[in-house]
Amino acid sequence: FVTAGQVSDYIGARALLSSLPNVDWLLGDRGYDADWFRDALKDKGIRPCIPGRKQRKTPVKYDQRRYKRRNRIEIMFGRLKDWRRVATRYDRCPKVFLSAIALAAIVIYWL
């Protein structure tokens, strides 16, 4: 699923919510901190591991130890962005863009 370049994380989260697999945890950054998203995850039996935004009046609890493992995801995105075609998104067609990501991922993790 590909969204436009300058779209809020909430829009992507709302679109993908119905197709989430059965998992125990969902790791997300502060961009996914919304009460409706947390409630929807809990309704599906998924525990959110999302830190609260700094503007929140009441802090939310999350597993800080588990959240530290999110760096693996950030490293993967960093490696993909080493590919200029992926980082600048030259391709306007979503299928071609996702194909470029797949090709970059194969080369990065196969070699």
C-alpha positions in Angstrom: 0.0 0.0 0.0 1.5 3.3 -1.1 0.3 6.7 0.1 1.1 10.1 -1.3 4.4 11.6 -0.2 3.2 14.2 2.4 0.3 12.2 3.9 -0.2 11.7 7.6 0.5 8.4 9.2 -3.1 8.2 10.4 -4.4 7.9 6.8 -2.1 4.9 6.1 -2.9 3.3 9.5 -6.7 3.6 8.9 -6.4 2.1 5.4 -4.3 -0.9 6.6 -6.1 -1.6 9.9 -8.6 -4.1 8.4 -5.8 -6.1 6.8 -3.4 -6.5 9.8 -2.4 -10.1 10.5 -2.9 -11.8 13.8 0.0 -10.6 15.9 0.7 -10.0 19.5 2.4 -6.6 19.3 2.5 -3.6 16.9 5.5 -1.4 17.1 5.1 2.2 15.9 6.6 5.6 16.3 4.9 8.6 17.8 3.2 9.4 14.5 0.8 6.6 15.2 -0.2 7.8 18.6 -3.9 8.2 18.5 -6.6 7.0 20.9 -8.8 5.6 18.1 -5.9 3.7 16.7 -4.9 2.2 20.1 -8.6 1.2 20.7 -8.9 -0.4 17.2 -5.7 -2.4 17.9 -7.0 -3.6 21.3 -10.3 -4.6 19.7 -8.2 -6.8 17.3 -6.3 -8.3 20.2 -3.0 -6.5 19.4 -1.1 -4.7 22.0 0.3 -1.4 20.8 3.9 -0.5 21.6 3.7 3.2 20.6 5.1 6.0 22.7 2.8 8.9 23.4 3.2 12.3 21.7 4.9 14.9 23.7 1.7 17.1 23.7 -0.3 14.4 25.5 -1.5 15.5 28.9 -1.5 12.0 30.4 1.4 9.7 29.4 0.7 6.3 27.9 2.4 3.2 29.0 4.4 1.2 26.4 7.1 -1.5 26.6 10.3 0.6 26.3 12.5 -2.5 26.0 10.5 -3.8 23.1 10.3 -0.4 21.5 14.1 -0.2 21.4 14.1 -3.1 18.9 12.4 -0.8 16.4 15.9 0.4 15.4 16.0 -2.7 13.1 13.1 -1.3 11.1 14.8 2.1 10.9 18.1 0.5 9.7 16.2 -1.3 7.0 14.6 1.9 5.7 18.0 3.6 5.9 19.5 0.9 3.6 16.6 1.2 1.2 17.1 5.0 1.0 20.7 4.4 -0.1 19.1 3.6 -3.4 18.5 7.0 -5.0 15.5 5.8 -7.0 13.7 4.7 -3.9 14.7 7.7 -1.7 13.6 10.3 -4.2 10.7 8.3 -5.6 11.2 9.0 -9.3 8.5 6.6 -10.2 5.0 8.0 -10.2 3.3 4.6 -10.7 2.9 2.8 -7.4 3.6 -0.6 -9.0 6.9 0.5 -10.5 7.9 2.1 -7.2 7.1 -1.0 -5.2 9.0 -3.1 -7.8 12.1 -0.8 -7.3 11.8 -1.3 -3.5 11.5 -5.1 -4.0 14.6 -5.1 -6.3 16.6 -3.0 -3.8 15.6 -5.3 -0.9 16.7 -8.4 -2.8 20.0 -6.9 -3.7 20.6 -5.6 -0.2 19.8 -8.7 1.7 21.0 -11.3 -0.8 24.5 -9.9 -1.1 
